Each structure stands twice: as structure tokens, then as C-alpha cells.
């Protein structure tokens, strides 16, 4: 299905910013949306094979003791690949999560067929008056009830899913975008802000009457 409200929303906690520099995933959280409703969840700590820094422990609340008991990426990513299947994917600052998803799946020779959309890039176009477009700021800006602690993967994935659904509701109310497709959202995140009215008018013209 290509509906924008039937997706897997995911989030990684990691040892650093770049898998090409040796950084690894230490937690993955994800929720499965079907027609805007969370129908399944996935959460797992991942042992990266080395000790994480004190900064990462403080930032995420994930400790080396917790990771010592966690399964390897090999086990977790096989399970997650099965969980996401061929769904389209959403993440906040998706380029970051996509890099780690690609790197961790490459280690076990698994692939995915879904496309990525970025809630942060879309939000920059839809909520230009927000003070910034971090997840916590957008949640507060849109008065979305916070669930869980930021910087833990499942909580961030759940809040991203709520933000994503709020974005879809905003499109419906402000631009009369009924049942936006995932392809439309992927295109929207690349639009210049000055082109939004033309973009939505073109989208409306292409909708069945």
C-alpha cells in the first residue's frame, strides 16, 4: 500500500554519527502504522561489540551494563528486517537512520524494498514558524502529548509517528489533501517552501473527482 499513513516509523540510538567511521547502532525502536493507527511495536537494545562512551550513556540513558546483556546486531537486525517487511519507512532526520539501517543490514546481507520519508524535512515546510525542527520542539509546538523519554528509540519512534500523523492531518485541514500518498510526501519533502501552494494545487488537480 502506498498510503502515507500505513508505514513503519523507526529510530536508532547509536554510538556516534557515522557508520563509516565505525559507529554502531545500540538500540532500535519502531512502530507499524496502518491507516494511522499503531498496530505493532519493535524495540531492542543491540550489543555493538565495544564499550560506549560516558557521553552516549548520559545522552541516551543506555549503559554499558545494559548493552552487555543485549543480543548482537546479527540477531536483532534479522528480526527487524522481518518486522518491517516491504513497508515504506519514516524517520525524523531520516538520512541519519537510513545510514545506520543500511549499514547494519549490510552486515547480515538483508535488504528492504520500502522508500524513506523524513518527518523533519516535511515539517520544515509545513511548520516554518517552529523555533527549530527537532522532534521535541515540534511535539511541543503542535501540542502533541509526549509519551516516554526522548533519546530512547521506541519513545522517539512513537512520537515521530504521532508527529507524522499530525502532519497528515494538517495537510488535510490546510490544503485539503485527502488521503495523501507516500509518494506525495516523499516529493513534498524536496519542495522549495515558496512552491508549496503550487505543489498542493497540482496534487489536488490530479485527485479523482
Z-matrix of the N, CA and C atoms (Angstrom, degrees):
N
C 1 1.464
C 2 1.513 1 109.85
N 3 1.337 2 116.82 1 140.12
C 4 1.455 3 120.85 2 -177.61
C 5 1.517 4 111.82 3 -103.96
N 6 1.312 5 118.46 4 18.65
C 7 1.456 6 121.58 5 178.27
C 8 1.522 7 110.03 6 -71.57
N 9 1.331 8 116.42 7 139.73
C 10 1.460 9 120.17 8 -179.03
C 11 1.517 10 112.51 9 -70.96
N 12 1.328 11 118.38 10 -16.46
C 13 1.461 12 118.96 11 179.88
C 14 1.525 13 113.07 12 -102.31
N 15 1.324 14 116.69 13 16.28
C 16 1.462 15 121.92 14 172.24
C 17 1.526 16 107.56 15 -126.39
N 18 1.334 17 115.12 16 90.08
C 19 1.464 18 122.22 17 -170.64
C 20 1.527 19 109.11 18 -147.31
N 21 1.322 20 115.86 19 170.67
C 22 1.460 21 122.17 20 166.95
C 23 1.521 22 107.87 21 -106.54
N 24 1.327 23 115.84 22 124.13
C 25 1.467 24 122.26 23 179.14
C 26 1.522 25 107.60 24 -103.74
N 27 1.329 26 117.14 25 125.98
C 28 1.462 27 119.59 26 -171.83
C 29 1.520 28 111.84 27 -130.92
N 30 1.319 29 114.47 28 161.44
C 31 1.463 30 121.16 29 176.78
C 32 1.515 31 109.20 30 -151.70
N 33 1.326 32 116.32 31 138.56
C 34 1.458 33 122.61 32 174.86
C 35 1.526 34 110.01 33 -110.46
N 36 1.324 35 116.53 34 142.39
C 37 1.459 36 122.49 35 158.99
C 38 1.523 37 106.16 36 -104.18
N 39 1.329 38 116.45 37 140.45
C 40 1.463 39 120.54 38 -170.02
C 41 1.524 40 111.61 39 -138.48
N 42 1.326 41 114.99 40 171.21
C 43 1.473 42 119.95 41 178.20
C 44 1.520 43 112.18 42 -81.90
N 45 1.312 44 117.86 43 -10.24
C 46 1.467 45 121.62 44 -178.34
C 47 1.511 46 110.14 45 -178.27
N 48 1.317 47 116.04 46 -159.93
C 49 1.460 48 120.81 47 -169.94
C 50 1.517 49 115.32 48 -96.67
N 51 1.340 50 118.20 49 -16.99
C 52 1.455 51 118.12 50 -169.87
C 53 1.523 52 112.54 51 -141.61
N 54 1.325 53 118.31 52 118.58
C 55 1.471 54 119.49 53 175.52
C 56 1.524 55 112.53 54 -65.87
N 57 1.325 56 117.70 55 -23.75
C 58 1.466 57 119.45 56 177.73
C 59 1.520 58 112.14 57 -71.89
N 60 1.343 59 116.84 58 -15.12
C 61 1.463 60 121.30 59 176.81
C 62 1.524 61 111.50 60 -101.94
N 63 1.320 62 116.49 61 14.48
C 64 1.456 63 120.59 62 175.89
C 65 1.512 64 114.96 63 95.27
N 66 1.331 65 118.07 64 2.06
C 67 1.458 66 119.97 65 179.06
C 68 1.519 67 110.34 66 -74.49
N 69 1.330 68 115.61 67 149.88
C 70 1.460 69 121.94 68 -175.71
C 71 1.524 70 110.67 69 -130.55
N 72 1.309 71 115.20 70 158.38
C 73 1.460 72 121.33 71 172.92
C 74 1.521 73 109.60 72 -73.75
N 75 1.352 74 116.25 73 140.85
C 76 1.464 75 120.60 74 175.70
C 77 1.533 76 111.40 75 -120.23
N 78 1.320 77 117.66 76 -10.44
C 79 1.461 78 120.80 77 174.29
C 80 1.520 79 109.06 78 -159.51
N 81 1.307 80 116.40 79 142.95
C 82 1.447 81 121.56 80 171.70
C 83 1.517 82 108.67 81 -128.88
N 84 1.319 83 114.90 82 136.88
C 85 1.452 84 121.59 83 174.88
C 86 1.514 85 108.53 84 -132.69
N 87 1.314 86 117.10 85 144.18
C 88 1.461 87 120.28 86 -178.70
C 89 1.523 88 109.54 87 -155.57
N 90 1.324 89 114.73 88 151.93
C 91 1.458 90 121.05 89 172.63
C 92 1.518 91 108.15 90 -128.24
N 93 1.314 92 115.09 91 146.65
C 94 1.460 93 121.23 92 178.09
C 95 1.522 94 108.31 93 -104.36
N 96 1.344 95 115.93 94 120.33
C 97 1.455 96 122.15 95 177.79
C 98 1.520 97 109.93 96 -99.57
N 99 1.303 98 116.42 97 134.02
C 100 1.460 99 122.36 98 169.82
C 101 1.519 100 107.71 99 -128.76
N 102 1.330 101 115.06 100 116.03
C 103 1.464 102 121.64 101 -176.92
C 104 1.529 103 110.88 102 52.21
N 105 1.337 104 115.25 103 42.12
C 106 1.451 105 121.34 104 174.91
C 107 1.512 106 115.86 105 80.94
N 108 1.319 107 118.52 106 2.92
C 109 1.460 108 122.77 107 -178.31
C 110 1.530 109 109.45 108 -112.62
N 111 1.337 110 116.77 109 132.72
C 112 1.460 111 120.33 110 175.84
C 113 1.517 112 108.80 111 -72.04
N 114 1.328 113 115.74 112 117.40
C 115 1.472 114 120.41 113 -177.41
C 116 1.523 115 112.51 114 -111.01
N 117 1.343 116 118.16 115 -12.25
C 118 1.462 117 120.18 116 179.66
C 119 1.517 118 108.70 117 -160.26
N 120 1.327 119 115.48 118 155.27
C 121 1.461 120 122.19 119 -179.68
C 122 1.525 121 110.26 120 -133.16
N 123 1.349 122 114.89 121 153.64
C 124 1.467 123 120.79 122 176.42
C 125 1.518 124 106.91 123 -139.04
N 126 1.323 125 117.24 124 129.60
C 127 1.462 126 120.82 125 176.47
C 128 1.516 127 108.61 126 -148.17
N 129 1.349 128 116.34 127 133.30
C 130 1.462 129 119.16 128 177.99
C 131 1.523 130 109.98 129 -159.54
N 132 1.319 131 116.61 130 131.10
C 133 1.454 132 121.33 131 167.10
C 134 1.523 133 108.73 132 -70.54
N 135 1.343 134 115.42 133 154.00
C 136 1.461 135 121.11 134 -177.56
C 137 1.529 136 108.64 135 -132.47
N 138 1.310 137 117.04 136 124.40
C 139 1.459 138 121.05 137 176.05
C 140 1.535 139 108.54 138 -75.22
N 141 1.365 140 118.30 139 116.27
C 142 1.463 141 119.21 140 -176.62
C 143 1.525 142 113.85 141 -80.65
N 144 1.333 143 116.92 142 -8.53
C 145 1.461 144 119.72 143 179.78
C 146 1.511 145 113.99 144 92.17
N 147 1.326 146 117.32 145 4.53
C 148 1.467 147 121.36 146 176.37
C 149 1.529 148 108.37 147 -155.88
N 150 1.320 149 116.15 148 165.72
C 151 1.462 150 120.94 149 -178.36
C 152 1.534 151 109.84 150 -73.90
N 153 1.320 152 115.21 151 141.00
C 154 1.458 153 119.55 152 175.85
C 155 1.525 154 109.40 153 -90.64
N 156 1.325 155 116.68 154 161.83
C 157 1.460 156 121.01 155 -176.68
C 158 1.526 157 111.29 156 -76.58
N 159 1.320 158 114.59 157 161.59
C 160 1.465 159 120.32 158 176.50
C 161 1.531 160 110.08 159 -60.56
N 162 1.333 161 116.97 160 -37.90
C 163 1.469 162 119.90 161 179.50
C 164 1.530 163 110.75 162 -59.47
N 165 1.318 164 118.30 163 -45.86
C 166 1.467 165 121.17 164 -179.45
C 167 1.522 166 110.31 165 -66.15
N 168 1.338 167 116.96 166 -38.12
C 169 1.468 168 119.32 167 175.48
C 170 1.525 169 110.75 168 -58.82
N 171 1.333 170 116.60 169 -45.37
C 172 1.461 171 120.38 170 -179.30
C 173 1.523 172 111.92 171 -69.28
N 174 1.312 173 117.01 172 -38.98
C 175 1.472 174 122.53 173 -176.17
C 176 1.524 175 111.53 174 -68.55
N 177 1.331 176 116.79 175 -40.35
C 178 1.464 177 120.20 176 -173.75
C 179 1.526 178 113.67 177 -101.96
N 180 1.324 179 116.53 178 -22.55
C 181 1.457 180 119.42 179 -171.23
C 182 1.516 181 113.00 180 79.82
N 183 1.321 182 116.50 181 4.91
C 184 1.469 183 122.26 182 177.76
C 185 1.527 184 108.06 183 -94.18
N 186 1.312 185 117.59 184 124.33
C 187 1.461 186 121.25 185 -175.80
C 188 1.523 187 111.34 186 -103.52
N 189 1.319 188 114.44 187 162.97
C 190 1.462 189 119.43 188 175.57
C 191 1.528 190 111.40 189 -61.74
N 192 1.318 191 116.43 190 -33.77
C 193 1.466 192 119.33 191 178.20
C 194 1.532 193 110.43 192 -64.05
N 195 1.323 194 116.88 193 -39.88
C 196 1.458 195 120.63 194 177.91
C 197 1.528 196 110.73 195 -64.28
N 198 1.326 197 116.09 196 -41.77
C 199 1.464 198 119.83 197 -176.91
C 200 1.522 199 111.94 198 -72.49
N 201 1.324 200 116.46 199 -29.08
C 202 1.472 201 118.98 200 177.91
C 203 1.524 202 111.73 201 -59.48
N 204 1.340 203 116.19 202 -29.25
C 205 1.460 204 121.31 203 -179.13
C 206 1.526 205 112.83 204 -92.68
N 207 1.332 206 117.05 205 -4.35
C 208 1.467 207 121.09 206 -174.54
C 209 1.527 208 111.39 207 -84.03
N 210 1.342 209 117.13 208 154.59
C 211 1.467 210 120.41 209 176.62
C 212 1.529 211 111.40 210 -72.65
N 213 1.308 212 115.57 211 167.21
C 214 1.462 213 121.52 212 179.88
C 215 1.522 214 110.96 213 -75.66
N 216 1.324 215 115.16 214 163.40
C 217 1.464 216 120.92 215 175.65
C 218 1.523 217 110.95 216 -58.77
N 219 1.313 218 117.33 217 -35.27
C 220 1.464 219 121.42 218 -179.13
C 221 1.531 220 110.69 219 -55.70
N 222 1.319 221 115.93 220 -44.92
C 223 1.469 222 120.42 221 -178.97
C 224 1.525 223 110.70 222 -72.70
N 225 1.327 224 115.63 223 -48.94
C 226 1.467 225 120.19 224 -174.28
C 227 1.524 226 111.63 225 -63.95
N 228 1.328 227 117.18 226 -44.12
C 229 1.460 228 119.16 227 -173.91
C 230 1.528 229 111.88 228 -72.87
N 231 1.318 230 118.26 229 -29.79
C 232 1.471 231 118.86 230 171.73
C 233 1.528 232 110.14 231 -62.13
N 234 1.337 233 115.88 232 -42.99
C 235 1.463 234 119.79 233 179.11
C 236 1.526 235 110.88 234 -65.01
N 237 1.341 236 116.30 235 -40.52
C 238 1.457 237 118.65 236 -178.20
C 239 1.528 238 111.59 237 -70.78
N 240 1.306 239 117.50 238 -37.69
C 241 1.467 240 119.88 239 176.93
C 242 1.516 241 110.53 240 -59.05
N 243 1.330 242 116.51 241 -39.37
C 244 1.460 243 119.92 242 176.45
C 245 1.530 244 110.94 243 -66.97
N 246 1.334 245 116.42 244 -38.09
C 247 1.470 246 121.05 245 -179.02
C 248 1.527 247 111.49 246 -63.78
N 249 1.329 248 117.43 247 -46.10
C 250 1.465 249 118.67 248 -174.54
C 251 1.526 250 112.45 249 -79.97
N 252 1.320 251 118.23 250 -26.35
C 253 1.457 252 120.09 251 178.03
C 254 1.515 253 111.36 252 55.82
N 255 1.342 254 115.88 253 -131.61
C 256 1.461 255 120.23 254 -179.15
C 257 1.524 256 112.06 255 -104.66
N 258 1.337 257 117.49 256 21.48
C 259 1.463 258 121.52 257 -178.03
C 260 1.525 259 111.29 258 -67.82
N 261 1.329 260 116.07 259 151.35
C 262 1.455 261 120.32 260 166.31
C 263 1.523 262 109.21 261 -72.08
N 264 1.341 263 116.35 262 155.54
C 265 1.458 264 122.05 263 -168.51
C 266 1.518 265 111.17 264 -123.26
N 267 1.321 266 115.48 265 144.14
C 268 1.459 267 122.75 266 176.80
C 269 1.518 268 108.36 267 -129.75
N 270 1.334 269 117.01 268 139.87
C 271 1.458 270 122.02 269 173.22
C 272 1.519 271 108.07 270 -149.80
N 273 1.327 272 116.03 271 159.25
C 274 1.460 273 120.85 272 176.68
C 275 1.522 274 107.37 273 -93.13
N 276 1.330 275 116.06 274 120.80
C 277 1.471 276 122.13 275 -166.18
C 278 1.526 277 108.24 276 62.74
N 279 1.325 278 114.11 277 59.81
C 280 1.468 279 121.66 278 -168.71
C 281 1.520 280 113.28 279 -62.18
N 282 1.323 281 118.86 280 -28.45
C 283 1.467 282 119.31 281 -178.85
C 284 1.521 283 110.67 282 -60.53
N 285 1.337 284 116.98 283 -35.24
C 286 1.470 285 121.33 284 177.43
C 287 1.524 286 110.42 285 -64.36
N 288 1.334 287 116.79 286 -53.35
C 289 1.465 288 120.26 287 -177.06
C 290 1.525 289 111.84 288 -66.42
N 291 1.323 290 116.71 289 -34.63
C 292 1.467 291 119.26 290 179.01
C 293 1.521 292 111.11 291 -65.42
N 294 1.319 293 117.39 292 -38.89
C 295 1.472 294 119.69 293 178.02
C 296 1.521 295 110.87 294 -59.71
N 297 1.325 296 116.52 295 -44.37
C 298 1.468 297 119.04 296 -178.59
C 299 1.518 298 111.57 297 -73.69
N 300 1.327 299 117.77 298 -36.99
C 301 1.458 300 119.46 299 175.78
C 302 1.517 301 110.51 300 -60.71
N 303 1.318 302 116.39 301 -46.75
C 304 1.465 303 120.45 302 179.58
C 305 1.523 304 111.31 303 -60.76
N 306 1.339 305 116.41 304 -44.06
C 307 1.466 306 120.36 305 -176.64
C 308 1.525 307 111.68 306 -67.20
N 309 1.323 308 116.64 307 -44.27
C 310 1.468 309 119.25 308 -177.97
C 311 1.527 310 111.30 309 -70.50
N 312 1.344 311 117.91 310 -37.71
C 313 1.458 312 119.77 311 177.54
C 314 1.526 313 111.72 312 -69.13
N 315 1.339 314 116.77 313 -34.06
C 316 1.468 315 119.68 314 179.52
C 317 1.527 316 111.06 315 -61.89
N 318 1.326 317 116.51 316 -31.60
C 319 1.462 318 120.50 317 179.96
C 320 1.530 319 112.35 318 -65.11
N 321 1.331 320 116.47 319 -25.59
C 322 1.471 321 119.61 320 -178.64
C 323 1.537 322 111.04 321 -113.38
N 324 1.327 323 116.20 322 9.59
C 325 1.465 324 122.36 323 176.26
C 326 1.530 325 111.81 324 58.95
N 327 1.345 326 115.26 325 41.20
C 328 1.461 327 121.30 326 173.72
C 329 1.525 328 108.80 327 -111.12
N 330 1.316 329 116.28 328 155.36
C 331 1.459 330 122.05 329 -176.88
C 332 1.522 331 109.26 330 -136.23
N 333 1.327 332 115.79 331 170.33
C 334 1.460 333 120.41 332 175.42
C 335 1.519 334 108.50 333 -139.33
N 336 1.309 335 115.59 334 152.91
C 337 1.462 336 120.31 335 -176.16
C 338 1.524 337 112.97 336 -106.15
N 339 1.340 338 117.85 337 -11.27
C 340 1.454 339 120.80 338 -179.25
C 341 1.517 340 112.59 339 -70.94
N 342 1.328 341 115.41 340 160.07
C 343 1.456 342 121.88 341 175.83
C 344 1.526 343 109.85 342 -98.36
N 345 1.340 344 116.72 343 160.32
C 346 1.462 345 122.64 344 178.69
C 347 1.521 346 110.49 345 -102.77
N 348 1.329 347 115.70 346 143.16
C 349 1.461 348 122.79 347 165.83
C 350 1.520 349 107.78 348 -128.52
N 351 1.322 350 116.12 349 151.94
C 352 1.463 351 121.93 350 -174.47
C 353 1.525 352 109.90 351 -114.36
N 354 1.326 353 116.41 352 115.96
C 355 1.462 354 120.14 353 179.13
C 356 1.526 355 111.62 354 -65.65
N 357 1.330 356 117.75 355 -29.17
C 358 1.458 357 119.67 356 178.90
C 359 1.535 358 111.42 357 -68.88
N 360 1.329 359 117.26 358 -44.62
C 361 1.459 360 120.13 359 179.98
C 362 1.525 361 111.07 360 -64.93
N 363 1.330 362 116.98 361 -40.66
C 364 1.465 363 119.74 362 177.88
C 365 1.529 364 109.57 363 -65.05
N 366 1.336 365 117.05 364 -43.59
C 367 1.462 366 120.69 365 -178.17
C 368 1.531 367 111.61 366 -62.66
N 369 1.318 368 118.28 367 -33.02
C 370 1.470 369 120.32 368 177.21
C 371 1.517 370 111.57 369 -60.25
N 372 1.313 371 116.37 370 -30.16
C 373 1.466 372 120.59 371 179.96
C 374 1.525 373 112.15 372 -87.43
N 375 1.325 374 116.85 373 -33.99
C 376 1.454 375 121.04 374 -174.90
C 377 1.527 376 111.79 375 -87.77
N 378 1.324 377 117.74 376 -32.32
C 379 1.473 378 122.03 377 -178.24
C 380 1.533 379 110.44 378 -123.19
N 381 1.336 380 117.80 379 64.89
C 382 1.467 381 119.71 380 -176.81
C 383 1.529 382 113.23 381 -67.92
N 384 1.340 383 117.64 382 -16.13
C 385 1.456 384 120.57 383 -178.32
C 386 1.523 385 112.85 384 -87.45
N 387 1.337 386 118.51 385 -3.35
C 388 1.467 387 120.64 386 175.61
C 389 1.531 388 109.12 387 -65.55
N 390 1.334 389 116.95 388 144.75
C 391 1.464 390 120.37 389 -176.45
C 392 1.528 391 111.85 390 -64.07
N 393 1.314 392 117.09 391 -33.17
C 394 1.462 393 122.95 392 168.79
C 395 1.528 394 106.19 393 -155.95
N 396 1.308 395 117.12 394 -178.85
C 397 1.458 396 119.00 395 -174.22
C 398 1.529 397 112.59 396 -120.90
N 399 1.334 398 114.75 397 30.04
C 400 1.451 399 119.31 398 168.49
C 401 1.525 400 108.68 399 -68.02
N 402 1.319 401 116.01 400 155.45
C 403 1.458 402 120.14 401 -176.50
C 404 1.522 403 111.52 402 -58.91
N 405 1.331 404 117.65 403 -47.15
C 406 1.467 405 120.41 404 -177.55
C 407 1.526 406 111.12 405 -62.63
N 408 1.326 407 117.36 406 -37.91
C 409 1.458 408 120.90 407 179.56
C 410 1.517 409 111.14 408 -66.47
N 411 1.313 410 117.09 409 -43.19
C 412 1.468 411 120.95 410 -179.19
C 413 1.524 412 111.42 411 -68.16
N 414 1.322 413 116.79 412 -35.46
C 415 1.463 414 120.00 413 176.10
C 416 1.524 415 110.08 414 -61.98
N 417 1.334 416 116.33 415 -45.62
C 418 1.460 417 119.96 416 178.43
C 419 1.528 418 111.27 417 -67.71
N 420 1.319 419 117.31 418 -42.42
C 421 1.461 420 122.47 419 -178.11
C 422 1.528 421 111.32 420 -59.06
N 423 1.307 422 116.33 421 -37.09
C 424 1.462 423 121.15 422 -177.64
C 425 1.526 424 113.31 423 -98.18
N 426 1.344 425 115.72 424 7.80
C 427 1.468 426 121.90 425 177.11
C 428 1.538 427 111.92 426 55.39
N 429 1.319 428 114.91 427 42.29
C 430 1.453 429 121.23 428 175.86
C 431 1.522 430 107.96 429 -87.65
N 432 1.304 431 117.02 430 130.44
C 433 1.460 432 120.66 431 -177.67
C 434 1.522 433 110.14 432 -66.48
N 435 1.332 434 115.58 433 123.47
C 436 1.458 435 120.52 434 -177.75
C 437 1.514 436 110.87 435 -74.26
N 438 1.336 437 115.41 436 137.33
C 439 1.455 438 121.81 437 177.90
C 440 1.522 439 108.58 438 -127.22
N 441 1.321 440 117.45 439 117.32
C 442 1.461 441 120.71 440 179.14
C 443 1.511 442 112.33 441 83.81
N 444 1.326 443 115.53 442 -176.50
C 445 1.461 444 123.25 443 -176.56
C 446 1.520 445 110.62 444 -100.22
N 447 1.343 446 116.36 445 131.94
C 448 1.456 447 119.65 446 174.09
C 449 1.531 448 109.25 447 -62.82
N 450 1.320 449 115.27 448 151.12
C 451 1.467 450 125.02 449 -178.92
C 452 1.525 451 112.33 450 76.28
N 453 1.331 452 117.61 451 16.51
C 454 1.456 453 121.96 452 160.48
C 455 1.515 454 106.49 453 -115.56
N 456 1.315 455 115.95 454 138.61
C 457 1.460 456 120.70 455 -163.10
C 458 1.528 457 113.59 456 -62.75
N 459 1.334 458 117.56 457 -45.89
C 460 1.459 459 117.99 458 -176.83
C 461 1.518 460 111.22 459 -68.75
N 462 1.332 461 117.43 460 -41.46
C 463 1.464 462 120.20 461 178.32
C 464 1.527 463 110.76 462 -61.25
N 465 1.325 464 117.07 463 -42.80
C 466 1.463 465 120.24 464 179.16
C 467 1.528 466 110.92 465 -66.40
N 468 1.328 467 117.26 466 -38.55
C 469 1.461 468 119.60 467 177.88
C 470 1.523 469 110.78 468 -65.15
N 471 1.339 470 117.18 469 -40.98
C 472 1.459 471 119.93 470 178.81
C 473 1.526 472 111.23 471 -65.15
N 474 1.342 473 117.29 472 -42.05
C 475 1.462 474 119.63 473 179.69
C 476 1.530 475 110.79 474 -68.82
N 477 1.328 476 117.40 475 -35.52
C 478 1.465 477 120.01 476 175.59
C 479 1.521 478 110.35 477 -64.27
N 480 1.324 479 116.90 478 -38.80
C 481 1.467 480 120.13 479 177.80
C 482 1.522 481 111.10 480 -63.53
N 483 1.342 482 117.43 481 -41.45
C 484 1.466 483 120.67 482 178.18
C 485 1.528 484 110.54 483 -66.41
N 486 1.343 485 116.56 484 -40.23
C 487 1.457 486 119.87 485 176.39
C 488 1.524 487 110.87 486 -63.64
N 489 1.320 488 117.11 487 -43.45
C 490 1.466 489 121.81 488 179.44
C 491 1.536 490 110.47 489 -58.56
N 492 1.316 491 116.11 490 -44.81
C 493 1.456 492 119.29 491 179.28
C 494 1.522 493 111.24 492 -66.60
N 495 1.336 494 116.72 493 -35.80
C 496 1.473 495 120.71 494 176.60
C 497 1.529 496 109.99 495 -64.22
N 498 1.324 497 116.67 496 -40.00
C 499 1.467 498 120.61 497 177.05
C 500 1.523 499 109.94 498 -60.42
N 501 1.329 500 117.10 499 -45.53
C 502 1.465 501 120.53 500 179.61
C 503 1.527 502 111.00 501 -61.95
N 504 1.333 503 116.67 502 -38.77
C 505 1.467 504 119.95 503 177.03
C 506 1.525 505 111.10 504 -65.88
N 507 1.338 506 116.40 505 -38.49
C 508 1.468 507 120.16 506 177.68
C 509 1.522 508 111.05 507 -62.79
N 510 1.327 509 116.85 508 -41.77
C 511 1.462 510 120.32 509 178.40
C 512 1.531 511 110.87 510 -61.89
N 513 1.311 512 116.10 511 -38.52
C 514 1.459 513 120.44 512 179.32
C 515 1.522 514 110.85 513 -66.11
N 516 1.332 515 116.95 514 -43.38
C 517 1.457 516 120.90 515 -175.76
C 518 1.528 517 112.67 516 -76.91
N 519 1.330 518 117.02 517 -41.31
C 520 1.462 519 119.95 518 -172.44
C 521 1.526 520 112.92 519 -88.90
N 522 1.341 521 115.93 520 -33.22
C 523 1.460 522 118.95 521 -175.22
C 524 1.532 523 112.89 522 -123.43
N 525 1.327 524 117.07 523 10.24
C 526 1.459 525 121.76 524 177.26
C 527 1.526 526 112.31 525 55.30
N 528 1.322 527 115.50 526 36.91
C 529 1.470 528 120.38 527 176.78
C 530 1.521 529 108.77 528 -86.83
N 531 1.297 530 116.67 529 99.23
C 532 1.447 531 121.20 530 -179.65
C 533 1.534 532 109.84 531 -85.96
N 534 1.322 533 116.25 532 127.92
C 535 1.464 534 121.87 533 177.20
C 536 1.524 535 112.69 534 49.00
N 537 1.341 536 117.61 535 60.17
C 538 1.461 537 119.30 536 179.66
C 539 1.518 538 112.17 537 -60.49
N 540 1.313 539 115.63 538 142.70
C 541 1.456 540 121.02 539 178.87
C 542 1.524 541 110.26 540 -83.30
N 543 1.321 542 116.02 541 161.16
C 544 1.460 543 119.61 542 175.24
C 545 1.515 544 110.28 543 -63.93
N 546 1.322 545 116.99 544 -37.06
C 547 1.467 546 120.28 545 179.26
C 548 1.521 547 110.76 546 -61.61
N 549 1.328 548 116.95 547 -38.13
C 550 1.462 549 119.69 548 177.87
C 551 1.525 550 111.15 549 -64.46
N 552 1.347 551 116.64 550 -41.87
C 553 1.462 552 119.85 551 -179.90
C 554 1.525 553 111.10 552 -66.26
N 555 1.327 554 116.42 553 -38.20
C 556 1.465 555 119.77 554 177.35
C 557 1.523 556 110.87 555 -64.19
N 558 1.335 557 116.69 556 -35.27
C 559 1.464 558 120.27 557 176.88
C 560 1.521 559 111.36 558 -73.71
N 561 1.345 560 116.80 559 -37.98
C 562 1.462 561 121.32 560 -178.54
C 563 1.520 562 111.71 561 -59.98
N 564 1.327 563 117.62 562 -39.03
C 565 1.462 564 119.99 563 -175.83
C 566 1.530 565 112.47 564 -65.92
N 567 1.333 566 116.92 565 -12.92
C 568 1.470 567 120.75 566 -179.86
C 569 1.530 568 112.38 567 -103.44
N 570 1.332 569 117.65 568 -1.93
C 571 1.457 570 120.78 569 -175.33
C 572 1.531 571 111.83 570 -77.36
N 573 1.342 572 117.70 571 138.92
C 574 1.465 573 119.22 572 169.17
C 575 1.524 574 109.41 573 -62.06
N 576 1.319 575 116.72 574 143.80
C 577 1.463 576 120.15 575 -176.77
C 578 1.526 577 111.46 576 -59.15
N 579 1.327 578 116.69 577 -33.80
C 580 1.461 579 120.28 578 -178.48
C 581 1.525 580 112.85 579 -70.57
N 582 1.323 581 116.68 580 -11.95
C 583 1.465 582 120.99 581 -174.76
C 584 1.528 583 113.03 582 -102.00
N 585 1.338 584 117.73 583 6.37
C 586 1.456 585 119.85 584 -171.88
C 587 1.525 586 113.02 585 -63.27
N 588 1.328 587 117.13 586 -44.96
C 589 1.468 588 118.84 587 -177.55
C 590 1.529 589 110.46 588 -61.21
N 591 1.310 590 116.82 589 -41.88
C 592 1.463 591 120.54 590 178.64
C 593 1.527 592 110.50 591 -66.13
N 594 1.333 593 115.98 592 -40.12
C 595 1.459 594 120.53 593 179.13
C 596 1.527 595 110.82 594 -60.42
N 597 1.327 596 117.39 595 -48.14
C 598 1.459 597 120.30 596 -177.99
C 599 1.522 598 112.02 597 -71.11
N 600 1.319 599 117.28 598 -32.29
C 601 1.462 600 119.43 599 175.98
C 602 1.528 601 110.65 600 -64.82
N 603 1.312 602 115.95 601 -41.71
C 604 1.463 603 120.07 602 177.81
C 605 1.519 604 110.13 603 -64.07
N 606 1.337 605 116.87 604 -40.64
C 607 1.455 606 120.84 605 179.10
C 608 1.539 607 109.86 606 -62.20
N 609 1.340 608 116.53 607 -44.29
C 610 1.459 609 120.90 608 -179.27
C 611 1.528 610 111.13 609 -62.87
N 612 1.318 611 116.49 610 -38.57
C 613 1.477 612 120.97 611 -179.74
C 614 1.519 613 112.00 612 -64.23
N 615 1.347 614 115.45 613 -27.13
C 616 1.468 615 119.41 614 -176.47
C 617 1.527 616 112.77 615 -91.90
N 618 1.336 617 117.05 616 -0.33
C 619 1.453 618 120.06 617 179.33
C 620 1.525 619 110.80 618 -80.16
N 621 1.326 620 117.55 619 144.34
C 622 1.473 621 119.62 620 177.83
C 623 1.515 622 109.96 621 -64.64
N 624 1.308 623 116.85 622 142.57
C 625 1.467 624 120.95 623 -178.47
C 626 1.529 625 110.32 624 -82.75
